[in-house]
């Protein structure tokens, strides 16, 4: 029996399998609201058999969006469109998760398919972003405003408020986004954090805000439901955030009631040289899992069933997160189950076509 299709229980929530839809920004919202695109995009991955569907990075404030078209949950009116989607996902036997996010200095950028790089001008709907220090991500990005103590307190409150709205919207897993060069990662990395107060400088100070936000969210997230944190294990740059720091951070997060560390990498340094390749980040998930003693999720160019099964069999992670492969094939989990000789339950609407070796007696629509 494969591990990939074994259930996983975290607190009082049981995921039906270990395949997770990694958060993938769609840049398709207006004023942060979910719409039919999100229903179809996320719903099809649940129909395709993923055990956990994590929604894209969901902004906790309007100025925390990566682009003006990002999904958000900074006001109560945004709850109901999300609840429509979480209910559909649960109806397919999957679990709905949300990634709570703030883009920091990487906010107010263009939709990627427009072919423009850097910040959206204020005259065209952009804004001046905030960050731990007034250091732009690169020359094409607007120089951010350094956050003061009131700004930090406001951000903490925003994460809590959004977590409470997420619960009302029907989410069962919450993930704090502290990776990919966004705000909480910016506080972690000495490349982006040059503060001289107790939120900058040494390791203890740089991790302070993430620990505070995590504790805040855990306090309002139900005891029965799991909390994840996504981290970038390394900046891939000398003198940046590194794997040893990630392991120690994971130990601290575990004591705060975090149930799983979702391990990615990179995003803070625009010129980082990242040696990508199949499974190139699973080594970091393994170190977190074994050295910090906390369940981990592995992500990054995982594309086939045998590879995903190997990650779990060798103890590198407890969950496997897929992104681009699930864009190419929303039914990857069902096809992977067949490849691993597991019992497959295709949606009844599709079952006649799912088994390629069973000829149809009549064409669709004539039965």
Secondary structure, 3 states (H helix, E strand, C coil): CCCCCCCEEECCEEECCCEEECCCCCCCCECCECCHHHHHHHHHHHHCCCCEEEEEEEECCHHHCCECCCCECCCHHHHHHHHHHHHHHHHCCCEEEEEEECCHHHCCECCHHHCCCCECCHHHCCCCCEECCCCCCCCCCCCCEECCHHHHHHHHHHHHHHHHHHHHCCCCEEEEEECCCCHHHHHHCCCCCCCCCCCCCCHHHHCHHHHHHHHHHHHHCCCCCCEEEEEECCCCCCCCCCHHHHHHHHHHHHHCCCCEEEEECCCCCCCCCCCCCCCCCHHHHHHHHHHCCCCEEEECCCCCHHHHHHHHHCCCCCEEEECHHHHHCCCHHHHHHHHCCCCCCCCCCCHHHHCCCCCCCCCCCCC
